[in-house]
Amino acid sequence: MADSIPTLTQFNLAEGDDGYLLEIGGSDGSVLRVAASAEQIDAIIEALDALLSDEDDAIDEPGDDAD
């Protein structure tokens, strides 16, 4: 069986001279630090927006009694 996946406990985004620094920490105490370009940050934002928009659409689908 695969090891369990740690839960997100930390997320930091800082702007630097050459782009951005992402720090992502897990419940197991590990921290991943990666450099990212502005284009990569835009891609992350777009992916999150699309995912969240899909979830909102699923909640508001026709047939709900909210009308």
N, CA, C and O atoms as a GROMACS GRO file, in nm:
protein
  268
    1MET      N    1   0.085  -0.119   0.000
    1MET     CA    2   0.000   0.000   0.000
    1MET      C    3   0.089   0.124   0.000
    1MET      O    4   0.195   0.126   0.063
    2ALA      N    5   0.047   0.227  -0.070
    2ALA     CA    6   0.124   0.352  -0.079
    2ALA      C    7   0.119   0.426   0.054
    2ALA      O    8   0.024   0.414   0.131
    3ASP      N    9   0.224   0.503   0.078
    3ASP     CA   10   0.228   0.586   0.198
    3ASP      C   11   0.115   0.687   0.193
    3ASP      O   12   0.071   0.728   0.085
    4SER      N   13   0.069   0.727   0.312
    4SER     CA   14  -0.037   0.828   0.313
    4SER      C   15   0.018   0.963   0.269
    4SER      O   16   0.136   0.992   0.287
    5ILE      N   17  -0.067   1.043   0.213
    5ILE     CA   18  -0.028   1.174   0.162
    5ILE      C   19  -0.047   1.276   0.274
    5ILE      O   20  -0.154   1.282   0.334
    6PRO      N   21   0.056   1.356   0.304
    6PRO     CA   22   0.042   1.458   0.409
    6PRO      C   23  -0.064   1.562   0.373
    6PRO      O   24  -0.093   1.584   0.255
    7THR      N   25  -0.121   1.624   0.473
    7THR     CA   26  -0.218   1.731   0.456
    7THR      C   27  -0.143   1.864   0.443
    7THR      O   28  -0.041   1.885   0.509
    8LEU      N   29  -0.194   1.951   0.359
    8LEU     CA   30  -0.136   2.084   0.342
    8LEU      C   31  -0.147   2.161   0.473
    8LEU      O   32  -0.257   2.176   0.527
    9THR      N   33  -0.035   2.211   0.523
    9THR     CA   34  -0.036   2.290   0.646
    9THR      C   35   0.023   2.429   0.626
    9THR      O   36   0.008   2.516   0.712
   10GLN      N   37   0.091   2.449   0.514
   10GLN     CA   38   0.156   2.577   0.490
   10GLN      C   39   0.159   2.605   0.341
   10GLN      O   40   0.185   2.516   0.260
   11PHE      N   41   0.132   2.729   0.306
   11PHE     CA   42   0.145   2.773   0.167
   11PHE      C   43   0.190   2.918   0.168
   11PHE      O   44   0.119   3.004   0.220
   12ASN      N   45   0.306   2.944   0.112
   12ASN     CA   46   0.357   3.080   0.103
   12ASN      C   47   0.398   3.108  -0.040
   12ASN      O   48   0.452   3.021  -0.109
   13LEU      N   49   0.373   3.230  -0.084
   13LEU     CA   50   0.412   3.274  -0.216
   13LEU      C   51   0.480   3.409  -0.199
   13LEU      O   52   0.422   3.502  -0.145
   14ALA      N   53   0.605   3.418  -0.246
   14ALA     CA   54   0.680   3.542  -0.235
   14ALA      C   55   0.734   3.580  -0.372
   14ALA      O   56   0.773   3.494  -0.451
   15GLU      N   57   0.735   3.710  -0.399
   15GLU     CA   58   0.788   3.759  -0.526
   15GLU      C   59   0.935   3.793  -0.508
   15GLU      O   60   0.975   3.857  -0.412
   16GLY      N   61   1.015   3.748  -0.603
   16GLY     CA   62   1.157   3.777  -0.602
   16GLY      C   63   1.198   3.851  -0.727
   16GLY      O   64   1.113   3.885  -0.810
   17ASP      N   65   1.327   3.876  -0.742
   17ASP     CA   66   1.377   3.948  -0.858
   17ASP      C   67   1.356   3.870  -0.988
   17ASP      O   68   1.332   3.930  -1.093
   18ASP      N   69   1.365   3.738  -0.982
   18ASP     CA   70   1.358   3.655  -1.102
   18ASP      C   71   1.228   3.576  -1.114
   18ASP      O   72   1.220   3.484  -1.195
   19GLY      N   73   1.128   3.611  -1.037
   19GLY     CA   74   1.003   3.536  -1.041
   19GLY      C   75   0.944   3.521  -0.903
   19GLY      O   76   0.941   3.616  -0.825
   20TYR      N   77   0.899   3.402  -0.872
   20TYR     CA   78   0.829   3.376  -0.747
   20TYR      C   79   0.890   3.256  -0.676
   20TYR      O   80   0.950   3.169  -0.739
   21LEU      N   81   0.873   3.251  -0.544
   21LEU     CA   82   0.914   3.138  -0.464
   21LEU      C   83   0.790   3.082  -0.397
   21LEU      O   84   0.721   3.153  -0.324
   22LEU      N   85   0.762   2.955  -0.421
   22LEU     CA   86   0.651   2.885  -0.357
   22LEU      C   87   0.707   2.797  -0.246
   22LEU      O   88   0.805   2.726  -0.266
   23GLU      N   89   0.645   2.803  -0.130
   23GLU     CA   90   0.677   2.713  -0.020
   23GLU      C   91   0.549   2.641   0.019
   23GLU      O   92   0.449   2.704   0.054
   24ILE      N   93   0.554   2.510   0.013
   24ILE     CA   94   0.438   2.428   0.043
   24ILE      C   95   0.479   2.327   0.151
   24ILE      O   96   0.571   2.248   0.131
   25GLY      N   97   0.410   2.332   0.264
   25GLY     CA   98   0.444   2.244   0.376
   25GLY      C   99   0.335   2.142   0.401
   25GLY      O  100   0.217   2.168   0.379
   26GLY      N  101   0.378   2.026   0.448
   26GLY     CA  102   0.284   1.918   0.479
   26GLY      C  103   0.280   1.885   0.626
   26GLY      O  104   0.367   1.926   0.703
   27SER      N  105   0.178   1.812   0.665
   27SER     CA  106   0.158   1.775   0.804
   27SER      C  107   0.269   1.686   0.858
   27SER      O  108   0.281   1.669   0.980
   28ASP      N  109   0.350   1.629   0.770
   28ASP     CA  110   0.462   1.546   0.814
   28ASP      C  111   0.587   1.630   0.841
   28ASP      O  112   0.693   1.576   0.874
   29GLY      N  113   0.575   1.763   0.829
   29GLY     CA  114   0.687   1.852   0.855
   29GLY      C  115   0.772   1.883   0.734
   29GLY      O  116   0.863   1.965   0.743
   30SER      N  117   0.744   1.821   0.620
   30SER     CA  118   0.823   1.847   0.499
   30SER      C  119   0.783   1.980   0.439
   30SER      O  120   0.667   2.022   0.448
   31VAL      N  121   0.881   2.047   0.377
   31VAL     CA  122   0.854   2.173   0.308
   31VAL      C  123   0.918   2.164   0.170
   31VAL      O  124   1.036   2.132   0.157
   32LEU      N  125   0.840   2.194   0.069
   32LEU     CA  126   0.888   2.197  -0.069
   32LEU      C  127   0.901   2.343  -0.110
   32LEU      O  128   0.805   2.419  -0.100
   33ARG      N  129   1.019   2.381  -0.154
   33ARG     CA  130   1.044   2.517  -0.202
   33ARG      C  131   1.080   2.508  -0.349
   33ARG      O  132   1.173   2.437  -0.388
   34VAL      N  133   1.005   2.582  -0.432
   34VAL     CA  134   1.033   2.582  -0.575
   34VAL      C  135   1.023   2.724  -0.630
   34VAL      O  136   0.943   2.806  -0.583
   35ALA      N  137   1.107   2.752  -0.729
   35ALA     CA  138   1.099   2.878  -0.801
   35ALA      C  139   0.998   2.862  -0.913
   35ALA      O  140   0.987   2.756  -0.973
   36ALA      N  141   0.923   2.969  -0.941
   36ALA     CA  142   0.822   2.964  -1.046
   36ALA      C  143   0.823   3.096  -1.122
   36ALA      O  144   0.844   3.203  -1.065
   37SER      N  145   0.799   3.087  -1.252
   37SER     CA  146   0.790   3.207  -1.336
   37SER      C  147   0.649   3.265  -1.324
   37SER      O  148   0.558   3.200  -1.272
   38ALA      N  149   0.634   3.387  -1.372
   38ALA     CA  150   0.502   3.450  -1.373
   38ALA      C  151   0.404   3.367  -1.455
   38ALA      O  152   0.287   3.355  -1.419
   39GLU      N  153   0.450   3.310  -1.565
   39GLU     CA  154   0.365   3.226  -1.649
   39GLU      C  155   0.319   3.101  -1.575
   39GLU      O  156   0.204   3.059  -1.590
   40GLN      N  157   0.407   3.042  -1.495
   40GLN     CA  158   0.370   2.923  -1.418
   40GLN      C  159   0.267   2.958  -1.310
   40GLN      O  160   0.174   2.881  -1.285
   41ILE      N  161   0.285   3.073  -1.245
   41ILE     CA  162   0.188   3.116  -1.144
   41ILE      C  163   0.053   3.141  -1.210
   41ILE      O  164  -0.051   3.103  -1.155
   42ASP      N  165   0.053   3.203  -1.328
   42ASP     CA  166  -0.072   3.224  -1.402
   42ASP      C  167  -0.140   3.091  -1.434
   42ASP      O  168  -0.262   3.080  -1.422
   43ALA      N  169  -0.062   2.991  -1.473
   43ALA     CA  170  -0.118   2.859  -1.506
   43ALA      C  171  -0.180   2.794  -1.381
   43ALA      O  172  -0.285   2.730  -1.390
   44ILE      N  173  -0.116   2.810  -1.267
   44ILE     CA  174  -0.169   2.757  -1.140
   44ILE      C  175  -0.302   2.825  -1.108
   44ILE      O  176  -0.399   2.759  -1.073
   45ILE      N  177  -0.304   2.958  -1.120
   45ILE     CA  178  -0.426   3.034  -1.091
   45ILE      C  179  -0.539   2.992  -1.184
   45ILE      O  180  -0.651   2.971  -1.139
   46GLU      N  181  -0.510   2.978  -1.313
   46GLU     CA  182  -0.612   2.938  -1.409
   46GLU      C  183  -0.664   2.797  -1.380
   46GLU      O  184  -0.784   2.772  -1.392
   47ALA      N  185  -0.575   2.706  -1.342
   47ALA     CA  186  -0.617   2.570  -1.310
   47ALA      C  187  -0.707   2.567  -1.187
   47ALA      O  188  -0.808   2.496  -1.185
   48LEU      N  189  -0.670   2.643  -1.085
   48LEU     CA  190  -0.753   2.649  -0.964
   48LEU      C  191  -0.889   2.713  -0.994
   48LEU      O  192  -0.992   2.666  -0.946
   49ASP      N  193  -0.888   2.818  -1.073
   49ASP     CA  194  -1.012   2.885  -1.110
   49ASP      C  195  -1.104   2.790  -1.186
   49ASP      O  196  -1.224   2.784  -1.160
   50ALA      N  197  -1.047   2.716  -1.280
   50ALA     CA  198  -1.127   2.621  -1.358
   50ALA      C  199  -1.184   2.512  -1.269
   50ALA      O  200  -1.300   2.474  -1.282
   51LEU      N  201  -1.103   2.461  -1.178
   51LEU     CA  202  -1.149   2.357  -1.086
   51LEU      C  203  -1.262   2.408  -0.998
   51LEU      O  204  -1.364   2.342  -0.981
   52LEU      N  205  -1.244   2.526  -0.941
   52LEU     CA  206  -1.346   2.582  -0.854
   52LEU      C  207  -1.472   2.619  -0.932
   52LEU      O  208  -1.582   2.605  -0.879
   53SER      N  209  -1.457   2.666  -1.054
   53SER     CA  210  -1.574   2.698  -1.138
   53SER      C  211  -1.653   2.573  -1.169
   53SER      O  212  -1.776   2.576  -1.168
   54ASP      N  213  -1.584   2.462  -1.196
   54ASP     CA  214  -1.652   2.335  -1.222
   54ASP      C  215  -1.730   2.291  -1.099
   54ASP      O  216  -1.841   2.239  -1.112
   55GLU      N  217  -1.674   2.309  -0.980
   55GLU     CA  218  -1.744   2.271  -0.857
   55GLU      C  219  -1.868   2.357  -0.837
   55GLU      O  220  -1.973   2.307  -0.797
   56ASP      N  221  -1.856   2.488  -0.865
   56ASP     CA  222  -1.970   2.578  -0.853
   56ASP      C  223  -2.079   2.540  -0.952
   56ASP      O  224  -2.197   2.543  -0.918
   57ASP      N  225  -2.040   2.503  -1.074
   57ASP     CA  226  -2.137   2.462  -1.175
   57ASP      C  227  -2.211   2.336  -1.132
   57ASP      O  228  -2.331   2.323  -1.156
   58ALA      N  229  -2.141   2.244  -1.069
   58ALA     CA  230  -2.203   2.119  -1.024
   58ALA      C  231  -2.307   2.147  -0.915
   58ALA      O  232  -2.410   2.080  -0.908
   59ILE      N  233  -2.280   2.245  -0.832
   59ILE     CA  234  -2.375   2.281  -0.724
   59ILE      C  235  -2.498   2.347  -0.781
   59ILE      O  236  -2.608   2.327  -0.730
   60ASP      N  237  -2.481   2.428  -0.888
   60ASP     CA  238  -2.591   2.506  -0.944
   60ASP      C  239  -2.658   2.440  -1.064
   60ASP      O  240  -2.726   2.508  -1.140
   61GLU      N  241  -2.642   2.310  -1.082
   61GLU     CA  242  -2.698   2.242  -1.199
   61GLU      C  243  -2.850   2.246  -1.196
   61GLU      O  244  -2.912   2.249  -1.090
   62PRO      N  245  -2.910   2.247  -1.317
   62PRO     CA  246  -3.058   2.246  -1.326
   62PRO      C  247  -3.115   2.125  -1.252
   62PRO      O  248  -3.053   2.018  -1.244
   63GLY      N  249  -3.233   2.144  -1.199
   63GLY     CA  250  -3.297   2.037  -1.123
   63GLY      C  251  -3.288   2.060  -0.974
   63GLY      O  252  -3.356   1.994  -0.895
   64ASP      N  253  -3.203   2.157  -0.934
   64ASP     CA  254  -3.197   2.193  -0.793
   64ASP      C  255  -3.326   2.261  -0.754
   64ASP      O  256  -3.390   2.325  -0.838
   65ASP      N  257  -3.364   2.250  -0.630
   65ASP     CA  258  -3.486   2.312  -0.582
   65ASP      C  259  -3.464   2.458  -0.542
   65ASP      O  260  -3.550   2.518  -0.479
   66ALA      N  261  -3.349   2.515  -0.578
   66ALA     CA  262  -3.317   2.652  -0.538
   66ALA      C  263  -3.396   2.755  -0.617
   66ALA      O  264  -3.403   2.871  -0.577
   67ASP      N  265  -3.456   2.715  -0.728
   67ASP     CA  266  -3.528   2.812  -0.813
   67ASP      C  267  -3.656   2.856  -0.749
   67ASP      O  268  -3.730   2.936  -0.806
   0.00000   0.00000   0.00000
